[in-house]
Amino acid sequence: MSTATDTPSSRAPGPGPAAQREPVLSVRDLRTCFEQRHATVQAVNGVSFDLHAGETVGLVGESGSGKSVTGYSLLGLIDAPGRIAGGSVRLDGEELVGLSSQGLRAVRGRRLAMIFQDPMATLNPVLTIGAQMALALQAHGYVPRAQARARCVEVLRQVGIPDADRRLEAWPHQFSGGMRQRVAIAIALLHKPQVIVADEPTTALDVSIQAQILTEIHQLVRDSGTALLWISHDLATVAAIAQRVLVMYAGRIVEEGPTRAVLKAPRHPYTAGLLGSLPQSSTPGQPLTQIPGAPPPLDALPAGCSFADRCARAEARCREQAPPRQSDGERAWRCHFPLHHADAAAVPPPSRAAVAPAP
């Protein structure tokens, strides 16, 4: 086992196809903060990871952990009083942090796309589906009308919308929630981007529709070679779709590694707590297990481990010193007293029965 610095991702990927090629998206020591009158909120604090073509990585954690802000930061969608305070986001070798507004507009949608949690944040209610898809397609250059329509029909069929040619003339309110989300995914696919950031896009959908969309997204990513960052608080969904998982707490990644390995035998007590709080982990008729306490305020993070006040394994050292990043092969974590395999074996992995089959 080795101890590394706070910017871990200089390591080479583990065995497999990703090990033989450069990452399409490389994030190093990303820091995003929001200035308040009397304090600075550190929403993203030194986040580093890689994404490879055709790979799906899950980013999980409680609400307020910094997941969505991380996703918005990648696309430069942080508005005042927020700002990217430092770090690097490189898309196929091109630095995005510090890029001009015009430069970012040339990247967004065409090379780096986002699927939002609420499809109505993507869809304009006063434009037909076909009109706004054509606008999105032509935002990066002129496309003949017939060619644009053919491409729109093609991606709608890809995401499972029947009678796609006719549905281009429909309005957003004429689609169900699941169909609107499929349209939002189709818009993200229009330019065949290198990377898609999906911010909890299936949270508001029922389980059966969620399963269909997860299966279709997995198929599309595999066929197109697009890299996908899937942001979610749902561990079962991440278990179904992601090859690797990043666990985020209080603005930092506290554990990462292959999804099955992390969920089967977590090293960080926070990851184990998330798994233990799943309904399937509790005895029927008994109160659900929960992680005690609440995350610390991001404008007053403790000097030591941010999880120390909620952790049964914490000692004085945890409250005094921030844990360094430690790694073991493809696994990495930030904890002074990590769980061993025997400690974590009693934590059942999340069920994938109700969602798409694992890759």
Secondary structure, DSSP 8 states (H G I E B T S, - for coil): -EEE-S-GGGS---SSGGGGS--SEEEEEEEEEEE-SS-EEEEEEEEEEEE-TT-EEEEE-STTSSHHHHHHHHTT---TTEEEEEEEEEETTEE-TT--HHHHHHHBTTTEEEE-SSGGGTS-TTS-HHHHHHHHHHTTS---HHHHHHHHHHHHHHTT-SSHHHHTTS-GGGS-HHHHHHHHHHHHHTT--SEEEEESTTTTS-HHHHHHHHHHHHHHHHHH--EEEEEES-HHHHHHH-SEEEEEETTEEEEEEEHHHHHHS-SSHHHHHHHHTSGGGS-TTS------S----TTS--SS-TTGGG-TT--HHHHHS---EEEETTEEEE-SS---HHHHTTS-----TTS----
